[in-house]
């Protein structure tokens, strides 16, 4: 069902576009004169230059979108490619010039129905919607900074005066939009943020052949643009501007500071980078640390700081920050990225702190606090984070110690169809089938895959019940949208949870959480911890039988933001089926099926690894489709309520997510060099 809107109408075309439209239609008329039926190539040859012109000219593009929105009675256009909008606009213009207004209205009505449906199912979070639009603008030219020279360069005059003016304009926009705490209305903020995104795109398209010239380097120094970028890429920026009306939500996408830091790194001359690195190595002491005198050695001091300064946990800009106490590894990861920087900003003597010892002190403090009869007077969000962390520690130890309690017994089954042996399950409680590559020398060979039945146990209150409980929660995260092949041959939903580098229709150079993840509310914190527990159970269970796979997944995702104890993402699958396919961007994965209500004789919802071998997502795989009878039952046919036929989590990480996370980490580590070279 979609929202009801008035029938489209035909507002006047924008006056600023009228001359271009006349020229466009004159060209079209010349084509029609040659023959009434235009070929697809002729239409493409006529339309493409106008598309390129309007896309390059942001004003014309915005005028066209505004005209479409007005004609369709929509405040915004959701989930629709700009190329398709321009294509339809030109079709409508042609129809109107041919005096076929009714047909033009029918074209608009068809688009209106599609957009209204998208609008109805779209998450109405204005800030996140706005960020998605900005992602499109920041990097429509791909996501690999190494290839900046291959992109269309930004047209610039090479005179020193012109370069200074351009750099000053960039600095002014960045300063006003990202450093000054503005109380503007939402619409004005949106305009400013789009302006910022367009500027960043211009900056990214400056070629090395220009940025490394003496004129451009002089313009950078005289415009103070590098100083602005250094401040924006400072890890403490998230804390200094966390109270701003819109900065924290922009930071949620981890975008501007890292993107701009990467741009400035590309502009910095290699000899400058080398000299700065040598100077930093020779002068490791920092005199500003001497003014930081507040002690930070005990768990009590740490939690007093969290109570006094709630923004020390950046829940808005980084939802995964609430998991920073789940393990010592998570704590050190967070300490290096944001926690030590934020504490230093509040004058705590972090230079005297060993993070591993501080974490041990925090653990001791929380265990002792748990025994106290009264709870501390903490904000409810902090109290919930601590309570769920304590529960997580218990779960982590259970998974580590009790994953497999029965003796292992290996069978030479020699079967092609992998299925549970009920006798073994009844006798032993669990059954593991290993896939082993035989060793040419007669050894046991390498374990490449495994199937584990009753992996999570059946005891009351155990891991299995916890997984079922977590999978039943309603998620605000939008399902993954796959390609056309999946539209025809897949069913159900796969909802992602974690961090991703956007691709496909929304090319944005922003490695960020999936839209819908948040840690601002009690509900958001709870859901994030539940997904962390799911990840912990799956990874810990796999570790006992396939430690090499566990280590590969941990190492591959070590720079990625963490949901649980690793940087892998979770995909909640519900009644999900897929055709045979290969995800060339994914790596080794874990899948679990925790609910199954289907016809066993037809192996409905069963996993099929057509290209035999270890389950690597890049190899051919898919699922058995359910029968029509099962589909109707799951949809609630014959007066029954809809239910779940197959539910389970899928844990993996993608290569582009790893690459973006690794690149972001390098940009973070380069901050002292940028500060040394440019800050004045």
N, C-alpha and C positions, 0 to 999 in steps of 0.2 A: 504494500500500500504506500502511496506517496501523497504529499501534501497537495491540497486543492488550490489552484491558482486561476486568476482570470485568464481568459483566452488572450493570446498575444495580440499586440497591435503594432503599427508601423510608425514610430516616431520619426521626426525629420532627421536626416543625416547630419552629423556635426559639421558646422560651417568650415572648420579647419581641414576637413577631409574632402570637401566637395570638389575642389580642383583635381585632386588625385583620382577621385572616383570617375570624374569625367574623362580623364586621360586613360584610365584603366578600361572604361567601357568603349572608348574610341578604338583601342587596340583590339578589343573583343569583336567589335563590329567589322574590323578589317579581316579577322579570321573567318567570320561568318560569311563575308562576301565571297571568299574562295570556295566555300561549300557549306551547305546548311548543317551537315553532320560533322562535328569536330572529333578527331581521334583523341584518345587519351593522351598521347604524346603532345599534341597541339595544346590541349587544355593545360597540361603540366608546364609546358614552355611559357604559356601566357601567365599563369598564376604564380609560378615560383619566384620571379623577380619582385612581384608585389609583396609576397609573403616575407621575403628577405628584407625588403625595404622597411616594412612595418615592424618586423621583429627587431631590427637594428634601431629603429626610432621608437623608443619606449612610449612617447606621447601618443603617436598614432595608434599603437597597439592598445593602450589604455582607453582611448576614445572608442575604439571598436568594441572592446569588451563592455564598456559602459553602455553603449548603444544596445548591445545584445541583452544585457541585464535589464535595461529599461523596457525593451520590447517584450521580454518574458516575465516581467513583474517579479524579478528575483533580486535580492540584495547582494548576492554573490554567486559565483559559479564554482561548484564543488566537483572535484575529481573529473575534470574534462580537459583534454590536451588543448593547448593554445593553438596548435596547428589545425585541429578540427574546428575550433571556433572561427578562425580566419577563413577556412575553407567554406564553412556554411555561410559566413557573412558575404563572401563574394558570390555565392550561389543566389542569395537573397537579392543582392544588388542587381545581378543579371536579370532575375525575374521581374524586378520592379522596373528596370529600364525597358523591359519587353512588355510592360503593362499587364503583367499577370500577377496582380497583388494577392489574389486568393491562394494561388500556388505557393507564393512566398510565405504567407501566413501558415499554410500547412507544414512547410519546412520548419518554421519556427516552433510550431506546436509540437512536432515530433521531438525536437531538441528539448523543449520545455518539459515534456513528460520524462525524458531520460534524466535531466538535471534535477527535477523535483524528487525523483526516486533517490538519487544520490544524496540530495539535501536531507531527506527524511532519515536515512540511515547513518548520516555523517555525525560524528561526535561534535556536539555543539560546544567546543572549547575554543573560544575566540582567539586566545593567545596561541594555542597550538596550530589552529588553522592558519593564522597569520605567519607563523614560523615556517609552515610547509610552503607557503607562497614565496617566502624569502629564500628558502632552500633552492627553489627553481631558479631564482635570479642570481644567486651567488656564484653558482658554478654549472652553467648549462654547457660548458665545454669539457666535461669529464672530470675525473677525480684523481688524476695523477699529476702532481706538481712537477714531476721531472719532464713532462712533455709540454711545458708552457710555450716553448719556442715553436711548437708545431701548430699552435692555435692562431686564429685570426688576430693579428696585432691590433692594439688600440691606436687609432690615428692620432698622432701628436706632432705638433711643431717641435723642431729640434733646437730652437733658439733658447738660450738660458732663461730669458724673461718668461717665455711661454711655459717652460718646464716648471719654473718656480710657481707660476700662477696655478698650474694644474695640481701640483703637490699641495699648495696652500688650500685649494678647494677641497681636496680629499681630506686633509687634516681638519678643516673646519666642519665638514659633515660628520666625521668620526667623533670629533670632540663634542659637538652638540648632541649627537644622537646616543652616544655610548658612555660618555664621561660625566655629563651634566644630568643631575636628577631632575627630570622633567615631570610636570604634573599635567601634561597635555591630555586632551581627550583621546579616546581610543582611535578615532579616525585620523587624527593628526599624528599619533604615534605610528600608525600603520604607514602613512605616507612617508614619514621620516625613515622608518626601517626599510622600506622598499628603496628609498634613495641610497641608504647605506649599502644595501645589497648590490645595487647597480654600480656604485663606486668601487666596491671590492672586486666586482667582476672586471672593471676597467683596470684596476691595479694588477690583477692576476695576469692580464693579457699584455703587460709590458714585457717586451722581449729582453733577454740577456744582452743582446747586441746593443740595446738602448740603455738598459739600467746600469751597465758597467762603464758607460762613457763618463768622462770628467764632467760634462755638462749636467748629466742627470744626478751624479753624486753630489755636485755642488748645490743643485736644486733641493735635494733631500736635506742637506745641512741647513740651508737658508730658510726652508719652509717649516722646520721643526716637525715634519711628518713622522720621522722615525721615533721621536720622543713620545708622540701620541701612541704609536703602535707598541712601543716598549711598555707603556703603561697598560694598554689593553691586553697584552700577552703576559703580563705579570700574573703568576699563580694566585696572588692575593687579591686580584681584581674582583673575583667572585665574592670575597668577604666584604671588601670596601663598598661595593655597590649592591650588596644583597638586599638592602632595604629599599632600593629604588622601585618605583611603581611598575617598571617593565623590565629592568635589567636582569633580575633573577630568572624570569621566564625565558628571556633570550639566551641566558647562559645555559639553560636546560639543554639546549642543542649543542653545547660545547663548541660553538662554531666560530664566533668572531675573533676571539683571542688567538685560537690556534691557526685559523686561516690566515689572519694578518701576520702572525709570527712567522708562518711559512713564507709569506710573500717577502717580508723583510729579510729573512734568511737568504732568499734567492737574489735579493738586491745587494747583499753585502759582498764586497770583494773578497776573494779567497785569502789574499794576504792579510786583510783586516781580521778575518776569522782566525787565522793561524796566530797572529800576534796577540789577539785577545785571549785565546786559549792558553798561550804560554804565560801571559801575565797572570791569569787566574790561577794557573798551577804554581806560580812562584809566590803569590800572595793569597794563601788559603784562609788567613784570618780575616775577620770582618769586624772593624771597630764599632759598627752600629750594634753588635751583639752586646757590648758592654753596658748599654743602657737598658737592656732587658733583664730585669732583676726579679720579676715575680717567679716564685718557685714552682716547679712542675716535676715532682719526683714521686708522688704517691697517688694512689687511686682516689683518695678523698680530695686531693687538690685538683685532680683531673675532672672529677664530676662537679666540683664547685665551679670550675671554669665553664663547663657545659651548661650549668644552671644559670650562671650570670650572663653568659653570652650564647643564646640559643642558636645564632647563625654559625657557630663553629661547626655544626653539622649542616652542610648545604643541601637540605632536603628538597628545596625547590629546584635548584639548578642541577642537582645530581641525585636522583632518587636512590641509587645504589649506595650512597654514602651511609645510609642507616645500617648497612651490613658490615661496617668497618670493624666491629668487635667480634665477628663470628670466628675468626681464627687469627693466630699471630701473623700469618702470611697476609691476610686481609688488612690487618692493622698497619703493618710496615708499608704495604702498597698504598694505603690511604695517607699515611704519614708523609711519604715522599711526594705525593701529588698535591695534597691540599691541607692536611691537618697541621703539619709543622709550620706552614706558611701562615695559616690563620692564627695559631697560637703566638707566633712571633709578632704579628700585627698588634696583639693585645699585650705585648711586652713581657711575655713569658720567656724564661731563659731556656729556650729549646736547644741552644748550642751545647748545653751541659747534659742533655738528655740522651740516653740510649733507648731507642724505641722498644727494643725487645724487653729490656728490664722494666720499662714503664708498663708494657702490656701485662707482664707477669704481676706487677703490683696492682693493676686494674682487676685482673682475675681474682687475686686474693681478696681485694676489697669487696668485690661483688659477691663472692661466696660467703664472706663474713656478714655482709649486709643482708643476704638472703635468710640468715638465721635470726635476724632482729624481729621482734614482735610487731613493730610499727614500720610502715613504709616511709621513705624519705619524702620531704616536701619538694617534689620535682614536678615540672610541667607534665601533663598527661602523655604527650608524645615521647618525651625522654623516658618516662617510666615504662611505656609500652615497648620502646626499643630495647631497654635493658631486660625486661621480662622475656621478650621473645628471644633475645640473645642467650639468656640462661637456658631456655628450653632448647635452643639450637645446639648448645654445647652438649647437652644430654643426648640429643639425637645423633650428633656427630660421633660421640663415643660409642653409642649402641651400634651404629652402622660399621664402625671400625672394628669392634670387638666381636660382634655376634652375627655377622653376615652369613657365615656358613658354619653351623655347629656340628653337622653330621659328618661322618667319614666319607671321603671321596671314593667313588667306585666307578671305574671306567668300563664301558661296554663297547665292543666292536660291532656296532649296529649295522653298518653298511647299507643304510637306507637313503633313498632320495627324498622321500617325504618325511619331514621332521615333525614329530607329534609326541605328545606326552604319553608315557607308559603309566597307566593308572595304578598298576600293582606296585611299581617302584615308588610312586608318589605316596601311596597308602603306607608303604613300609618305611620309607626314609623321610617323607615330608617334602623332599625337594629332588629335582632331577636336572642335571646339567649335561648338555650334549655339546661336545667340543668339536670344532673344525680345525684339523691339524694338517699342515703341509708336511708330507713325509720327508725325512732327511735322507739324502742320497747315501749317506754313510751308515745307515741303519739306526740312527738315533731316533729319539722320540719326535723330533720335528718341532716346528713353531706353531703355537696356537694362533690362528688368524681370526677366529670368530667363535661365538658360543650362543646357545639358546638355553635359557634357564627357566624352568617351570617352577611355580610357587617360590619365586626368588625372594619375595618380601614377607613370607610367612603368612600364617592365618590366625595368629593369636589375637585375642581381643585387645584393642588399643595399640596394636603394633604398627609397623611401617606400612603394611598394606592398607589398613583402615585410614591411616593418615593420607596416603596418596589418593584414595577414593574421595575423602573429604575435600582435599584441595582441588581435585578435578571437577567437583560439583559447583564451584563458585562461578558466579557470573562475572565475566571479564569485560572491562571497558575498552580493551585493546581490539582494534579492527582485525578481522581475519586476513591472512596472507592472500594476496591476489596473484594467481599464477597466469601462465600464458593461455593462448587460445586452445591449445590441445587439452588443457585441464578443464576449460569451460565446457567442453563437449563430453569428457570422459571421467570427470571426477565428481564426487559428492561430499557432503559434510563440510567441516571447517577445520582450519589449522590456525590457531591464534598464537602469535609470537610473543615472547617475553624476554627482554634483554636489550642489547645495544646493536645498532646496525648502521652500515654505510649505505645511504639510499642509492637506488639504481633504477633503471627503467624509466618510467614516466616522470619521476621526480629526481632529477639529477641535482643533488645538492652536496657540496663538499662539507658535510657535517656528519660526523660519527656521533650518534645520539640515541637515546632510548626510544623505543617504539611509542608512538602517540597513544596516550591512555595510561601509561605508567606514571605514577606519582607517589610521593611520600609526604605530601603536605597534610593529609588527613589520617585519622586513626585507621580508617578502612584501607587506604592506600598502603600504609606501613604494614598492616596485617597481611595483605595480599602479597606484598613483596617478600615478606619472610616466608610465606607458604611456598612460593616458587623457589626460594632459596633452599627450603627443606626438601622439596622435590628433587632439585638438582643434587643435593647432598646424598640423598638416598640412592639415586641411580648411579652416580659416580662411585660412591663408596661400595655399593654392591658389585659393580663391575670390577672394581679394583682387586677383589679377592680371587677372581678367576682369570682375569686378563689384565695383569698389572701393566704390561707394555702398552695396551690400548689406553688405559687410564693415564699413564704418563704422557703418551703422545697428545692426548686431548688437553691435558693440563699445560704442557709446554707450548702447544700451538696457540693457546688462548691466554698466555700469561700477561700480555699487555692489554687485553680487552677488559672492559668494565665487567665487574663480577656480579652474577646473580647466584649467591651461595659461595662456595669455596673455589670456583673456577670461572673463567671468563666465557664459558659456553652459554649459548642461548637455549631457551626452552620453547618448544612448540607444542601447545596443548591441542591434541587431535580429538575430534568428536565426530563419530560416524564418517571419518575421512577415508576416502578411497582415491586412488590415482592410477593413471595409465602407466605402462612401462616407460620409464624415463631415466635420465641420468642428470644429476645436479653437478655440473662440472665445477661449480664454484665452492662446493661443500667438501668437507673432509670426513674423517672417521666419526661415527655417530653411535648413539645408543637409542634404542626404542623399547618401550614397554607397553603392554596391553593389560590394563588393570580392570576393565569392564568389557564383557563380551556377552551379548544377547543375540545370538544368530544361529543359523542352521549349520550344525557341525558337519553334516554329511556333505555339504557343498563348500566347506572351508571358507565361509563368508568372512570378509574383513581380514583374511590371513595375509601375511606378508610374503611376497614372492620375489626372491632374488634371482632373476633370470640369468644374469651374468654371474655364475657361481663364484663364490669367494667370500672374503671377509666383507662385512657390510660397510662399504665405503660409499658415501652418497654419490660419488662421481661414477659409480658403476650402475648398470641397468637394474632397476628395481621397480616395484609397484605393489598393488594389493588386489586381492580377489574381490570382485564386485558382489554386492548382496543381490539376492533375487528380488523380483518385483514385489512379491508377497512380503518380504522382510522390509523393503523400503516403505511400503504402505503402512505397515504396522508401526515402524519407527516414526513416521510422520503423523501418527495419530488417526489413521483411517478406521472406519467402521465404529466410530463413536469412542475410540480410545484416545487417551492423552499421548502426546508424543513422548518418546523415551530415547535412551542412548543404546545403540547397538554395539558400538566399539568406542572406548575411551582410553587414551593413554598419552603420556608425554614422549616427546622426541627431543633429544639433547644433541646439539652439534654447534659448530661455528663455521663461518664462511671465510674463504680466503680473502675476499675484499674487506671484510670486517677486521681480520687480522692485520692486513696491510695498512689500513687506515689507522688502526690503533697503534701500530708500531711507528708510523710516520708522526702521529700526534705525540708519542712519547719522545721522539727525537727533537721535535719542536719545543717541548717542555724543557728538555735538557739543554737546549741551546739558549734558553732565556738569559743566563749569566753572560754569555758571549754577546748577545744583542745589547744588553745593558752596558757592557764594557765598551762596545764600539760606538753606540749611538746616544746613550743617555747623557744629557748635559744639563 
